Amino acid sequence: MAGYGGLLSNRRFRYYWLSQAAGDAGYAVYAISIVWLGYRISGSALVVGVLLGVEFAVYAVSFLAGAVIDRVQNLRHVLLLGYPLQAAGAFALGVLLLEGRLTVPTLLLLVVFISFVWDFTWTANNTIPPYLVRDEELLKANSLVSAVSGGNQIAGYAVGGVLLLLVGPSTGMLLYGALNLLAALLALPVSVPRTPGAEERLSSRLLAGWRFLTTKEAAPLRALTLFAALQGTVSLAPPLLITLLSAERYAAPATTYGLLFTAYAVGGVAGSLLLGSANPRRHLAAVILGATALEGALIVGAVLAVPNLLPSALAWFGVGWCDIALWTVLLAYVQARAPRPMLGRTITNSYLFRGTARAAGVLLLGLLGTWYAVGPLALAVGVVFLLVALGSAAAFPTLRRLAY
């Protein structure tokens, strides 16, 4: 953790970091359990695609949450309400599953509820850092949060994988609920008082947020947003491909799924720590374009390595390493450049395009997974990653100069 001591000596940042880490650990248990649960109760790649598509479609409408968050006088209040509500949804999933009454429609409804509440806690968490650290520390702060939360996610994936193997996904849902309650408790010292701007109707606040994205000042952000949307069409391919590979190509699918998903998460932690230590604020374009191209190549390599588990796991480690770069850069850039009174709206408005593209992309990939073998599907995904990187570098001059 060398180089991060200054951040961790900040008490409010430290508790913010711990709270988010607990929430992310819970989400990891949820993520590994919910995808496998959807596949197991349906046996369909299309249902998995629909499940992920619905989840990320709800995340895409977080722009509504942004307008609300920008009017909250203390962001801690959002965390203290949002985390317990997510816990309630998780407990409902676990209990229904234990009682054998969970159907695909009910699963989808509860996923919508949890995802909608998550929009608010996610927006608040992403709005908090500029109130706790200096602008030049934002990339490092976001990398640290991603890395340590990712470490907790690794534990969550590992625990979730063991729970899947031994007792099924119901216990994972209950553990997810408990970790959300822990995140709320850890958020108690994270007071973030603010003075919101003049009182406006919700519609006026929404329009003001969108107007900012049309200004000359926001031109680099527009290019970054478009790039993030294009990359988002295939950004959810890794968990879907890991699911299909584990189910179709290995003798012990649940164990393999847990191992490959964990390797993917470990790569994300390593990539986060490296990115934060380097703090390449003046070379952001090279980071995100290079990582996108490399991620596509590694996905193809991960599939070609099957059925050899170790080379495939190493390739998924590399995919995770690359995958973390774009979102960390986007978040730090917005936090540094967006006006504070509309930070929540700027984050969520930008994410609308990426979130919508992710939802549509994973739905299409799930459909294609029912028609084609996982090998050709992975090859197509790798080519799209490469084309997005090369095409964006050529089409968006302002993206090539991205820095803060």
Phi, psi and omega in degrees: 000020181302139179089354181250003184300321180298320178294317185286343177283348177278110188302313182295319178296320182299315180288326174301314180298316180294319179298312181294324178298319178296316178297320180290326175298318177297318180296327178296316176299317179297314185296315183288330182280319189290323180292314180293322177300313180301319180290320184291322183278348180240330184068022188232128173295329179296319178296320176299317178298317178297317180301309178294322180297315178297315180303311185280340172293321177293321177299327183294334180271018178295350176300333175293322178294324182302318180294328178286315182300323181292350177257355182283130184280337175218115186295340177301326182300325180295317181293321183289340175264317187293315182298315177298325178294320175298321178300319180298317178297320180294317178298322178298316177301312182298317182293314179299323179292317178298325181275358179072024184248011182273120176250168179300314178300318179295319177303314181296320180297317180290325176296320177298315180298309181299318182293322180295315178295321178302326178308319184284316179293322179296315180296317178298314180300321181281343178272339187291316190309317181297343177273352183248332184227165178286158182304318183291349178261359189294318179296318178295318180296315179294324177294319179296316178299316180295318183292311183288322173297323177296323175298317175293328176295322178301313177300320179296317177297317181296312179296316178300320178297318178296317179297320177301317184290319189267317187231357181092176188282352183297318180295327177299320179295320179293321178294322177301316178298317181295321180290330174294321177294321176297319179300321179295318179297317181291338180280352183303320179279358187269070178280126180231072180290141179221167174243094180300159179292190182302147179298129180222157172293156180303319181297322179293320179295320178298314181296321179297321178296318179289325179298322180301322181292345180266355184283162176298323180302327185267010182304313177299323179293323177298316179297317179296322179295317179295317177299315180298326178291315179298314179294330181296337180299334180238006185292338177266007178298320183307307180297325179292315180295320177299319179298311182293318178300314182297319183286326189262332192245355185234149183286331180243079190298318182295316179295315180298317179303313179298319181293314182291321178296321179293319177301319177300318180290321178300319177300322178296321178295313180299317179296322179296313181296320178296316181297316180294320179295319180288326179047056186279062185297335183264000184226042186293325182296315180300322181296308188283324179289316179295318180296322180294315179296316181294323179299318178299316179297320182290327176298315177300316180297323180297322181283321178295334181286341179300140008265015178285112190291317184297310177299324179294318179297320178296321178294319177293328172302314179296322177299314178298321178304314181284325190297330186286340192295311189297310184294321179298317179295314181300315183295314180296321181296314180295316180300325181280326190256337184282145175300136183306317183296341179236029181297315180300317180293321181294318178299311186285326177295318177297319182289336179308314182292316179292316181296319178296317179296322179295316180297313180295319182296315182289329174297316178295318180296321177297320178295315179297328179294340177277344183255327187239156176292159186294331180298303177299325179296316179295322178298317179297319179298316179299320179295320179297316177304313182295316180296322178297316181296310183290317182293321180291322178299324180279325189272337187240086180303322181293332178293323181295340181255016186298127179193165173209000000 
